[in-house]
Amino acid sequence: MLLRHEEIPAPYRPRIQSRWSAKILIAMIPSIFCPPVFSACGTTGSLTSEPKALFGSSNTNSTQVAVARGAVRQRLVSVNAYLLASTAPSKGGDDAGNDLVLLNLFNDTKYHAILDHREARSGRSFVWQGHIKDVEHSQVTFVVDGDVVVGNVRVMNALYQVRYGNEHGHIVYEIDPLAFPQDVAPSRPGRVP
């Protein structure tokens, strides 16, 4: 499901001068991506059934990225903040028919996230809260401020973090939860004489 132009937060809306130019642009898309020579594109359905990926390859080739505490592995990425701004919230119930965001955390670790709630903070700032499709007790939270995205993804016993690395772009970490001390019941204070 795509959001109507008015439903996309203002800073992320495409700059279209009039409704006619938008209609012309939409009418031209099939001819741009599916010229008559390529019959595989067809005339019905979407160009691809796979949801759009949140993370892309980073243009930075730096090896001097800070290692997070408990990190098992890490990856430099670029983040599509517009994708988080333009997804529609889930309709409740089962996960069928909802907008999906592909969380391509690592080459061997990919999940489909569904938006449960988005809370606007200010201007181009919002909180994106969701879950992993068909996985109970999963949690996906992103905080977006313009092009800066930070967040956590919890799936079963796995934890992934997305952090902003200044000139390095964004970094995805896989975190070992056992690297952190276990919660301990608070001790009762002793009597002071």
C-alpha positions as CSV (number, residue, x, y, z in Angstrom):
1,M,0.0,0.0,0.0
2,L,1.4,3.4,-0.9
3,L,0.6,6.6,1.0
4,R,-1.2,9.4,-0.7
5,H,0.9,12.5,-1.3
6,E,-0.8,14.3,1.6
7,E,0.0,11.5,4.1
8,I,3.8,11.6,3.6
9,P,5.4,14.0,6.1
10,A,6.0,17.4,4.4
11,P,9.8,17.4,4.2
12,Y,9.8,14.0,2.5
13,R,7.2,14.7,-0.1
14,P,8.3,14.7,-3.7
15,R,8.4,18.2,-5.2
16,I,5.7,18.1,-7.9
17,Q,4.4,21.4,-9.4
18,S,0.9,20.3,-10.3
19,R,-1.4,17.3,-10.3
20,W,-1.0,17.2,-14.1
21,S,2.7,16.8,-13.9
22,A,2.3,14.1,-11.4
23,K,-0.2,12.2,-13.6
24,I,2.1,12.6,-16.6
25,L,5.1,11.3,-14.6
26,I,3.2,8.3,-13.3
27,A,1.9,7.5,-16.8
28,M,5.5,7.6,-18.1
29,I,7.0,5.2,-15.5
30,P,6.0,1.9,-17.3
31,S,7.5,3.1,-20.5
32,I,10.8,4.1,-18.8
33,F,11.2,0.9,-16.8
34,C,9.4,-1.6,-19.1
35,P,10.0,-0.7,-22.8
36,P,8.0,-2.9,-25.2
37,V,11.1,-4.9,-26.0
38,F,11.0,-6.4,-22.5
39,S,7.8,-8.5,-22.2
40,A,8.9,-9.8,-18.8
41,C,7.8,-6.6,-17.1
42,G,4.1,-7.2,-18.1
43,T,1.4,-4.7,-17.8
44,T,-0.1,-5.6,-14.5
45,G,1.3,-5.8,-11.0
46,S,4.3,-4.0,-9.6
47,L,7.8,-4.1,-11.0
48,T,9.0,-6.1,-8.1
49,S,7.3,-8.0,-5.2
50,E,10.3,-7.6,-2.9
51,P,10.0,-4.6,-0.5
52,K,12.5,-1.8,-0.8
53,A,15.7,-2.3,1.3
54,L,16.4,0.2,4.1
55,F,20.1,-0.1,3.9
56,G,22.4,0.4,0.9
57,S,26.1,0.1,0.3
58,S,28.2,2.9,1.9
59,N,30.4,5.0,-0.3
60,T,33.0,5.1,2.5
61,N,35.8,2.6,2.5
62,S,37.1,3.4,6.0
63,T,38.4,0.7,8.3
64,Q,38.6,3.0,11.2
65,V,35.0,2.6,12.5
66,A,34.5,2.5,16.2
67,V,33.6,-0.9,17.5
68,A,30.5,-0.9,19.8
69,R,30.7,-2.8,23.1
70,G,29.6,-6.4,22.6
71,A,29.7,-6.1,18.8
72,V,30.1,-9.4,17.0
73,R,30.3,-7.8,13.5
74,Q,29.6,-4.5,11.8
75,R,28.8,-3.0,8.4
76,L,29.0,0.5,7.0
77,V,25.7,1.4,5.2
78,S,23.7,4.2,3.7
79,V,20.1,4.5,5.0
80,N,17.0,5.3,3.1
81,A,15.2,7.6,5.6
82,Y,12.5,8.4,3.1
83,L,11.4,4.7,3.1
84,L,10.7,5.0,6.9
85,A,8.8,8.2,6.4
86,S,6.6,6.9,3.6
87,T,5.5,3.5,5.0
88,A,1.9,3.1,6.1
89,P,1.1,1.8,9.6
90,S,-0.1,-1.8,9.9
91,K,-3.8,-2.6,9.8
92,G,-3.7,-4.8,12.9
93,G,-4.5,-8.5,13.0
94,D,-2.3,-10.6,10.8
95,D,0.7,-9.3,8.9
96,A,-0.9,-9.8,5.4
97,G,-1.4,-6.8,3.3
98,N,0.9,-4.4,5.2
99,D,3.7,-2.3,3.9
100,L,7.0,-4.1,4.4
101,V,10.5,-2.6,4.8
102,L,13.3,-5.0,4.1
103,L,15.9,-4.8,6.9
104,N,19.0,-6.1,5.0
105,L,21.2,-5.9,8.1
106,F,23.9,-8.2,6.7
107,N,24.2,-10.4,3.6
108,D,23.0,-13.4,5.6
109,T,20.6,-11.5,7.9
110,K,17.4,-10.0,6.3
111,Y,14.0,-9.4,7.9
112,H,10.7,-7.8,6.8
113,A,9.6,-5.1,9.2
114,I,6.1,-3.8,9.6
115,L,5.3,-0.3,11.0
116,D,3.0,-0.3,14.0
117,H,3.3,3.3,15.0
118,R,5.0,6.5,13.8
119,E,5.2,9.5,16.1
120,A,6.2,12.9,14.6
121,R,8.6,14.8,16.8
122,S,9.3,18.0,14.8
123,G,9.9,18.9,11.2
124,R,11.8,16.0,9.7
125,S,12.1,14.1,13.0
126,F,10.0,11.1,14.0
127,V,10.1,7.7,15.8
128,W,9.3,4.6,13.8
129,Q,8.1,1.6,15.9
130,G,7.3,-1.8,14.4
131,H,7.9,-5.5,14.5
132,I,9.3,-8.3,12.3
133,K,6.8,-10.0,10.1
134,D,5.6,-13.4,11.5
135,V,8.0,-13.2,14.5
136,E,6.5,-13.0,17.9
137,H,8.3,-10.9,20.5
138,S,10.2,-8.9,18.0
139,Q,10.7,-5.2,18.1
140,V,12.0,-2.6,15.6
141,T,12.6,1.0,16.7
142,F,14.2,3.8,14.7
143,V,14.6,7.5,15.5
144,V,14.9,9.6,12.5
145,D,16.1,13.2,12.4
146,G,16.5,14.3,8.8
147,D,19.0,11.9,7.2
148,V,20.3,10.6,10.6
149,V,18.8,7.3,11.7
150,V,19.6,5.4,14.9
151,G,17.7,2.4,16.1
152,N,17.5,-1.2,17.5
153,V,16.2,-4.4,16.1
154,R,15.4,-7.3,18.4
155,V,14.5,-10.7,16.9
156,M,14.3,-13.6,19.3
157,N,17.7,-13.6,21.1
158,A,19.4,-11.4,18.5
159,L,20.1,-7.7,18.9
160,Y,21.1,-5.3,16.1
161,Q,21.9,-1.6,16.4
162,V,22.0,1.1,13.8
163,R,24.2,4.1,14.7
164,Y,25.3,7.2,13.0
165,G,29.1,7.3,12.4
166,N,29.5,11.0,11.4
167,E,31.7,11.1,8.3
168,H,31.5,7.3,8.0
169,G,27.7,7.4,7.4
170,H,25.7,4.8,9.3
171,I,26.9,1.5,10.9
172,V,24.9,-1.6,11.6
173,Y,26.2,-3.7,14.5
174,E,25.2,-7.2,15.6
175,I,25.4,-7.2,19.3
176,D,26.1,-10.2,21.6
177,P,23.5,-9.8,24.5
178,L,25.7,-11.9,26.7
179,A,28.5,-9.3,26.6
180,F,26.4,-7.2,29.0
181,P,25.9,-8.0,32.7
182,Q,22.7,-9.7,33.7
183,D,20.1,-7.8,35.7
184,V,20.5,-8.3,39.4
185,A,17.8,-7.7,42.0
186,P,18.5,-4.5,44.0
187,S,20.1,-5.1,47.4
188,R,18.3,-3.9,50.4
189,P,20.2,-1.0,52.1
190,G,21.7,-1.8,55.5
191,R,20.8,0.1,58.6
192,V,22.8,3.1,59.4
193,P,23.7,3.4,63.1
